[in-house]
Amino acid sequence: MAVNVYIPTPFRKLAGNQAYVQAEGQTVQEVLEHLARRYPGLATMVFDQDRRIQAHINVYLNSQEIHSLQGPDTPVRDGDEVAVIPALAGGQVLTPEQVMRYSRHIIMPQVGPVGQRKLMAARVLVVGAGGLGGPAALYLALAGVGTIGIVDFDVVDLSNLQRQVLHQNDDVGKPKTQSAKETLLAYNPDVNVVLHEAPLTSDNAMDIIPQYDIVINGADNFTTRYLVNDACYFARKPLVDAAILMFDAQLTVFVPGQGCYRCLFPSPPPPGAVPNCAEAGVLGALTGVIGSLQAIEAMKLILGIGEPMVGRLLLYDALSGEFRVVKVRRDPKCPLCGDDPTITELIDYEGFCGAPFPGRDEA
């Protein structure tokens, strides 16, 4: 039987730097022995002197640990996948349950066990537990991101349930942070959910944001949007920013030194010029699309893979079904990140935007 064998990163140099190799056999033991004959360096890594699988090696057949099957004698079929996962020193070791939970990540060469450990060690702050923050936080939790901070001070309203996936009917009247934590832990109890049940302001932003590796902005007002942008720049934290209204959405990633929200929009529109979601509405499913994309961008940054949306702005028109990408360049005259900045600390954002911090986050 021809079987695909996943080779973890620490062992790849012993297998021609390949993430996947083919081996043959009728059982898992035979497959591993064939693998060891092809790549002798792997033999001592996988087997002990008695040709038994070493105790610090976990073997999975189609993402199921073989000790829950028939052990090394588990039969295999053509096209099956065997994964050889060693315990790793220097960092968090994946438990068998975690390997099973995150198996669809681990078998991807772009992630693997090393990447999964990066996700589990990461700290991501989600600003707003509403329409965008909900799916973003949910997929981060499902991916195993170790610490997820939630900033929100609103309570669940019946009108939120059209799009805000962290909350259910029984949560109406409950603080969104508490509802969010209960939902995230129900999906993945491994996650550490840190609650910041207060408005994000100039007084507390630099106490909260520096605690995290990446910030996802799901706020639905310009006051918070500019505050988060500036605080992330001063704290040197990447910002995954998105906005939605009716059927339209925008998404980009700002990395300090490579542009910021003020490069894109130097100043906010006059108060009332642009309606918010509570005034103009938003297609509920649109929040799921864009919030999920924010989670993807955050995971790309954590893993160091792909091309994050840095220097690019994604525009999505749900009515036409069209995605567009336009370039965003750092403005050398930007008052925040330009060559001669005039903003060197957090400012009065209520005065700058001409509107107070809203009492509700309706994203």
NUNU-679776 format. One record per residue (C-alpha): x, y, z; residue in one letter; residue number from 1. Coordinates in steps of 0.001 Angstrom, whole numbers. Layout:
REM residues N
REC         u         v         w   aa     i
REC         X         Y         Z    A   NUM
...
//
This chain:
REM residues 363
REC         u         v         w   aa     i
REC         0         0         0    M     1
REC      1314      3474      -915    A     2
REC       960      5869      2012    V     3
REC      1821      9566      2387    N     4
REC      3997     10256      5423    V     5
REC      4184     13745      6946    Y     6
REC      7718     14622      8063    I     7
REC      7891     17278     10831    P     8
REC     10280     20186     10464    T     9
REC     12990     18863     12854    P    10
REC     13263     15641     10810    F    11
REC     13067     17043      7290    R    12
REC     16798     17395      6804    K    13
REC     16952     13607      7237    L    14
REC     14388     13106      4473    A    15
REC     15732     15292      1714    G    16
REC     14077     18430      3157    N    17
REC     10681     17089      2156    Q    18
REC      7486     17699      4108    A    19
REC      5796     14623      2612    Y    20
REC      7267     11361      1368    V    21
REC      5694      8140       154    Q    22
REC      6244      4803      1848    A    23
REC      4743      1345      1454    E    24
REC      3448     -1305      3805    G    25
REC       373     -3118      5045    Q    26
REC       535     -1651      8561    T    27
REC      1795      1524     10204    V    28
REC      4853      -383     11481    Q    29
REC      5720     -1587      7981    E    30
REC      5265      1897      6558    V    31
REC      7654      3364      9135    L    32
REC     10199       587      8589    E    33
REC     10095      1197      4832    H    34
REC     10565      4895      5527    L    35
REC     13556      4154      7763    A    36
REC     15165      2017      5065    R    37
REC     14807      4828      2531    R    38
REC     16100      7437      4947    Y    39
REC     18459      5719      7427    P    40
REC     18885      8890      9444    G    41
REC     15235      8678     10424    L    42
REC     15598      5157     11794    A    43
REC     17287      6203     15032    T    44
REC     14887      9120     15411    M    45
REC     11755      6967     15134    V    46
REC     12761      3528     16459    F    47
REC     14586      2311     19556    D    48
REC     17064      -587     19550    Q    49
REC     14211     -3109     19553    D    50
REC     12588     -1497     16477    R    51
REC      9784      -139     18582    R    52
REC      8471      3382     18078    I    53
REC     10213      5612     20601    Q    54
REC      8177      6864     23556    A    55
REC      8595     10522     22639    H    56
REC      7172      9926     19138    I    57
REC      3441     10089     18464    N    58
REC      2178      8560     15231    V    59
REC     -1146      9481     13654    Y    60
REC     -3066      7724     10906    L    61
REC     -5421     10112      9129    N    62
REC     -5179     12431     12180    S    63
REC     -6053      9661     14663    Q    64
REC     -3456      8546     17207    E    65
REC     -2553      4916     16482    I    66
REC     -2726      3872     20156    H    67
REC     -6461      4531     19939    S    68
REC     -6550      2131     16981    L    69
REC     -4423     -1024     16815    Q    70
REC     -1095       573     17610    G    71
REC      1774       -90     15184    P    72
REC      -206     -3025     13765    D    73
REC     -2968      -711     12513    T    74
REC     -3613     -1579      8853    P    75
REC     -3269      1109      6199    V    76
REC     -4843      1639      2796    R    77
REC     -3709      3324      -379    D    78
REC     -3778      7102        -7    G    79
REC     -3789      7084      3798    D    80
REC     -1693      9653      5621    E    81
REC       686      8908      8470    V    82
REC      2101     11773     10562    A    83
REC      5191     11330     12747    V    84
REC      5112     13935     15531    I    85
REC      8000     14188     18036    P    86
REC      7973     15960     21360    A    87
REC      9863     19236     20992    L    88
REC     12120     20864     23533    A    89
REC     12179     24601     23989    G    90
REC      8557     25644     23923    G    91
REC      5119     24224     24421    Q    92
REC      4775     20525     23642    V    93
REC      1593     19478     21886    L    94
REC      -464     16971     23810    T    95
REC     -2123     14100     21930    P    96
REC     -5456     15904     22287    E    97
REC     -3975     19089     20822    Q    98
REC     -2402     17197     17962    V    99
REC     -5824     15745     17203    M   100
REC     -7588     19108     17567    R   101
REC     -5113     20939     15333    Y   102
REC     -4326     18034     13013    S   103
REC     -5571     19861      9916    R   104
REC     -3025     22577     10644    H   105
REC      -211     20220     11572    I   106
REC      -372     18311      8299    I   107
REC        16     21553      6336    M   108
REC      3688     22216      5546    P   109
REC      3120     25975      5973    Q   110
REC      2036     25386      9572    V   111
REC      3188     22047     10944    G   112
REC      3813     21453     14666    P   113
REC      6230     24385     14886    V   114
REC      3686     26777     13413    G   115
REC       957     25430     15670    Q   116
REC      3152     26142     18662    R   117
REC      3600     29695     17367    K   118
REC      -176     30092     17255    L   119
REC      -509     28702     20771    M   120
REC      2115     31146     22053    A   121
REC       604     34185     20317    A   122
REC     -1344     37000     21973    R   123
REC     -3952     38806     19861    V   124
REC     -6165     41691     20973    L   125
REC     -9603     42018     19382    V   126
REC    -11154     45461     19699    V   127
REC    -14901     44999     19749    G   128
REC    -16860     41787     20348    A   129
REC    -19370     42615     17638    G   130
REC    -19847     41788     13979    G   131
REC    -16176     41827     12940    L   132
REC    -14562     40960     16251    G   133
REC    -16861     37970     16720    G   134
REC    -15811     35802     13751    P   135
REC    -12222     37037     14046    A   136
REC    -11991     35956     17694    A   137
REC    -13873     32736     17005    L   138
REC    -11505     31564     14281    Y   139
REC     -8482     32601     16312    L   140
REC     -9768     30452     19161    A   141
REC    -10485     27521     16866    L   142
REC     -6956     27855     15461    A   143
REC     -5496     27595     18946    G   144
REC     -4208     31144     19373    V   145
REC     -3113     30995     22996    G   146
REC     -4276     34343     24369    T   147
REC     -7141     36395     22963    I   148
REC     -7902     39748     24516    G   149
REC    -11383     41224     24079    I   150
REC    -12053     44946     24467    V   151
REC    -15716     45898     24715    D   152
REC    -18008     47669     27170    F   153
REC    -21399     47077     25553    D   154
REC    -24115     44605     26463    V   155
REC    -25767     42166     24074    V   156
REC    -28822     43605     22366    D   157
REC    -31425     41686     20390    L   158
REC    -30466     43656     17267    S   159
REC    -26900     42301     17539    N   160
REC    -27959     38722     16922    L   161
REC    -28449     39286     13183    Q   162
REC    -24657     39175     12732    R   163
REC    -22682     38911     15985    Q   164
REC    -21839     35224     16190    V   165
REC    -20384     35221     19706    L   166
REC    -23767     35923     21250    H   167
REC    -27042     34017     21463    Q   168
REC    -30591     34801     22437    N   169
REC    -30035     33929     26092    D   170
REC    -27135     36411     26206    D   171
REC    -29321     39483     25666    V   172
REC    -28532     41959     28430    G   173
REC    -25235     40274     29300    K   174
REC    -21899     42112     28869    P   175
REC    -20483     41231     25476    K   176
REC    -17104     40397     26953    T   177
REC    -18605     37727     29195    Q   178
REC    -20717     36281     26399    S   179
REC    -17673     36261     24119    A   180
REC    -15533     34445     26676    K   181
REC    -18166     31778     27290    E   182
REC    -18542     31131     23569    T   183
REC    -14813     30992     22833    L   184
REC    -14121     28625     25723    L   185
REC    -17032     26425     24687    A   186
REC    -15288     25964     21332    Y   187
REC    -11761     25627     22694    N   188
REC    -10993     25407     26426    P   189
REC     -7243     25682     25667    D   190
REC     -7585     29392     24915    V   191
REC     -6847     32061     27511    N   192
REC     -9472     34786     27064    V   193
REC     -8551     38089     28711    V   194
REC    -11366     40585     29166    L   195
REC    -10978     44359     29051    H   196
REC    -14497     45476     29925    E   197
REC    -14074     49201     29382    A   198
REC    -13998     51690     26516    P   199
REC    -10585     51921     24862    L   200
REC     -9426     55489     25475    T   201
REC     -6285     57583     25414    S   202
REC     -5924     56852     29122    D   203
REC     -5810     53057     28886    N   204
REC     -4824     52209     25292    A   205
REC     -1090     52181     26014    M   206
REC     -1677     49961     29035    D   207
REC     -3649     47376     27054    I   208
REC     -2249     47243     23511    I   209
REC      1447     46671     24383    P   210
REC       432     43411     26119    Q   211
REC      -346     41810     22739    Y   212
REC      1512     40787     19593    D   213
REC     -1159     41808     17071    I   214
REC     -4317     43920     17214    V   215
REC     -7508     43287     15244    I   216
REC     -9754     46330     15001    N   217
REC    -13464     45603     14838    G   218
REC    -14671     49007     16026    A   219
REC    -17417     50833     14164    D   220
REC    -16536     54472     14811    N   221
REC    -13802     56817     13700    F   222
REC    -12916     57876     17234    T   223
REC    -11803     54372     18195    T   224
REC    -10369     53659     14752    R   225
REC     -7870     56533     14905    Y   226
REC     -7077     55810     18550    L   227
REC     -6262     52154     17824    V   228
REC     -4179     53130     14803    N   229
REC     -2093     55622     16744    D   230
REC     -1666     53386     19781    A   231
REC      -549     50456     17628    C   232
REC      2000     52690     15924    Y   233
REC      3420     53910     19230    F   234
REC      3437     50366     20648    A   235
REC      5032     49011     17423    R   236
REC      2245     46455     16966    K   237
REC       799     45237     13642    P   238
REC     -2834     46218     13131    L   239
REC     -5349     44227     11115    V   240
REC     -7950     46849     10285    D   241
REC    -11350     46431      8636    A   242
REC    -14587     48334      8211    A   243
REC    -18021     47434      6856    I   244
REC    -21223     49242      5949    L   245
REC    -24314     47940      4170    M   246
REC    -22814     45747      1397    F   247
REC    -19278     47193      1298    D   248
REC    -16137     46297      3184    A   249
REC    -12501     47357      3470    Q   250
REC     -9563     45453      4946    L   251
REC     -5843     46104      5262    T   252
REC     -2860     45449      7535    V   253
REC      -702     48208      8972    F   254
REC      2824     47432     10135    V   255
REC      4686     50252     11918    P   256
REC      7113     51883      9523    G   257
REC      5146     50796      6447    Q   258
REC      2175     53139      6632    G   259
REC      -820     53623      8889    C   260
REC     -4506     54485      8786    Y   261
REC     -3664     58195      8660    R   262
REC     -1698     57607      5442    C   263
REC     -4904     56244      3938    L   264
REC     -7346     58687      5541    F   265
REC     -5484     61669      7052    P   266
REC     -8575     62981      8799    S   267
REC    -12067     61695      9565    P   268
REC    -15140     62885      7688    P   269
REC    -17318     65528      9334    P   270
REC    -19673     64136     11982    P   271
REC    -22742     62632     10327    G   272
REC    -21233     62554      6836    A   273
REC    -20790     58786      6934    V   274
REC    -23531     56772      8658    P   275
REC    -22692     53892     10954    N   276
REC    -24178     50414     10852    C   277
REC    -26931     51332     13292    A   278
REC    -28055     54099     10924    E   279
REC    -27531     52516      7497    A   280
REC    -27514     48801      8293    G   281
REC    -25154     46005      7334    V   282
REC    -25621     42629      5699    L   283
REC    -25094     40179      8537    G   284
REC    -23114     37610      6565    A   285
REC    -20699     40325      5394    L   286
REC    -19334     40594      8928    T   287
REC    -18532     36883      8836    G   288
REC    -16612     37194      5579    V   289
REC    -14493     40139      6658    I   290
REC    -14000     39076     10279    G   291
REC    -12763     35703      9038    S   292
REC    -10339     37445      6689    L   293
REC     -9033     39459      9626    Q   294
REC     -8347     36212     11490    A   295
REC     -6500     34858      8444    I   296
REC     -4336     37958      8212    E   297
REC     -3479     37732     11909    A   298
REC     -2519     34067     11553    M   299
REC      -333     34845      8527    K   300
REC      1507     37407     10626    L   301
REC      1940     34953     13515    I   302
REC      3189     32180     11256    L   303
REC      5283     34420      9016    G   304
REC      3759     32933      5864    I   305
REC      2197     34245      2674    G   306
REC      1768     37906      1848    E   307
REC      -168     39838      4503    P   308
REC     -2253     42752      3222    M   309
REC       469     45257      4071    V   310
REC       514     48128      1600    G   311
REC     -2726     46901        50    R   312
REC     -6383     47681       684    L   313
REC     -8962     44989       -45    L   314
REC    -12325     46323     -1209    L   315
REC    -15332     43994     -1326    Y   316
REC    -18670     44839     -2913    D   317
REC    -21039     42099     -1797    A   318
REC    -23796     43181     -4203    L   319
REC    -21600     42747     -7278    S   320
REC    -19546     39955     -5745    G   321
REC    -16331     41759     -6659    E   322
REC    -13066     41950     -4740    F   323
REC    -10606     44709     -5622    R   324
REC     -7149     45384     -4238    V   325
REC     -5597     48831     -4378    V   326
REC     -2159     49905     -3223    K   327
REC     -1643     51836       -15    V   328
REC      1636     53684       383    R   329
REC      3226     55245      3407    R   330
REC      2784     58998      3216    D   331
REC      6082     60757      4026    P   332
REC      3956     63740      5120    K   333
REC      1792     61657      7465    C   334
REC      1481     63461     10810    P   335
REC      1953     60170     12658    L   336
REC      4384     57941     10733    C   337
REC      5818     60432      8250    G   338
REC      9298     61844      8044    D   339
REC      8464     64838     10262    D   340
REC      5663     63656     12552    P   341
REC      3604     66166     14468    T   342
REC      1681     63567     16487    I   343
REC      4025     62097     19065    T   344
REC      1519     60881     21644    E   345
REC     -2152     59971     21871    L   346
REC     -4414     62965     21351    I   347
REC     -7966     64035     22191    D   348
REC     -9780     61763     19740    Y   349
REC    -13239     62995     20608    E   350
REC    -12226     66479     19590    G   351
REC    -10312     65241     16540    F   352
REC    -13268     63250     15208    C   353
REC    -15863     65737     16353    G   354
REC    -17834     63059     18175    A   355
REC    -17617     61344     21558    P   356
REC    -16829     57685     22064    F   357
REC    -20122     55963     21271    P   358
REC    -21871     54020     23962    G   359
REC    -22458     51038     21713    R   360
REC    -20301     49082     19276    D   361
REC    -22625     48057     16474    E   362
REC    -20103     46627     14027    A   363
//
